Amino acid sequence: MTGSLKSVAIVCLASALPVVSAAVSAAEQVIEEVPILVSVENRTMEGGTRYKFTGCLAKLPANTITLNGCNTDYIMFGCDGSVGIPKAQAKTAFDAANLAFVTGLPLKARVTDQANMDGVCLAVNTQVAAAP
């Protein structure tokens, strides 16, 4: 897996929607205070074959995601707009994940299996958590 870290000045620390503002459906999972291990904008297989995963994702500790059909170690943000959320909202969520990654702060996110590319499920909103 190869990728590039997006290290830009981040002015927005959380997405527009609170992570736990509504009841969590059976198709959703809230991950709380999870460290981000890797934040990438591209994912490739050996040999150069490119996976389709909507342009940006983050690696989580092993077995963080427990939703059926979802990769247990990654979440995506939909940065290319192909999963039905606005690109600006996806970028805000991805920026929060990048902030968590570069600062070592934990991330909170609501993840849904209703948008799934190659087994990587969508984080519909994210927040950087306070230092423990």
N, C-alpha and C positions, 0 to 999 in steps of 0.2 A: 504494500500500500504506500503510495506517495501522495504528497499534498503540500500545500503552502499555508503557513500561518498568516492570517490576516491581522496584522498589528497596526491598527489605525486608532486615532483618538476617538474615544467613545464618549458621547455626551448623554446618551439615554441608557439608563441602567436597567430598565425592565420594559416588558411589552405593555401594551395598552390595557390588557385584560389581566386582572389578578389571577394567580394560579389556582386558588381554591375558592373562587367566588361563587361557584355553582356546584350542585351535586355532581359527583363523578359517576359517569355511566359505566356499564360493563365493558364498553369499548375503550375506556380511558384508564389511565394510571397517573397518579401524581407522584413524581419522584422528589424527595425532599433532601436538600443539602447534600448533593452528590458532587464529588470532585470531577472535573472534566480532565481527562487524560490526554486527549489530542483533539485539536480543532482543525478541520480541513475543508478546502473548497473543491477538491477533486479527489476521486478515488479511482485507482486503476488496478488491474490484475496483472500478474506477471505475463509478459508477452504484449502488454499494451492494450488489452481489451478493456474498454471503459464500461463500468457499471452505470446504470441510470439510477440516480438517487436524489435528484432535484438540485444539485449544485453545491450544497453545503451540509456538513454533518459534524457531530461530535462523538468521540469515543468516551464511554462511561466505564466504571469498574465492571468486572465480569458479572453477568447475571443480574444486572440492575433492572432491566425491563422484563416483566413477567406476562405481558399481553400475548395471547395466542397469535402466532404468525409473525411476531415481531422479532427482529434480531435482538438478543439480550444485552448487547454491548454498545449499540449505536443508536442515536436519534438523528433525524434530519429536520431541516427547517423550511424547506420549500422555496429556496432562494430564486429558483428560475420561474416561479409562478405557475408551474404545471399541476399543483395539487389543489388549486382553488383558493388559496389565500393571497392577498396582495403582496407583491414583492417587497414593498416597504415594511410591512408587518413581519415578513420572514426575515428581512435584514435586521430589524430591531431585535428579534429573538436570537439570531445568530450573533449579533454584536454582544448581547448579554452573555452568551456562552463563551465568546472570545475573551470578554472582560474577566469572567470567572477563571478561564484557563490561564491567562497571563498574570493574574494577581494571586492565583492559588486559592481563591474564594470558592465556596460551594455554590452549586446551581440548583434552583428549584424549577421544575417544569411539569406541565400537564401534557401527557403523551397520549395520542389516539391511534388505534389500529385502523381507523377509517381511511387514512391516507398512508399507503404503504408502497414503497418502491424497492424491489429486490429484497424484501423482508425488513427494511429499515423504516420504522414508523415515525410519524410526524410529531414534533413538539409544538403544540398549538400556541403555547406562550411560555415564557421563561422569566425568571427573576434571579438576580445575583443575591445570594444570601449573605447576611452579616458574618463576619469572622467568628468562628466558634469561641 
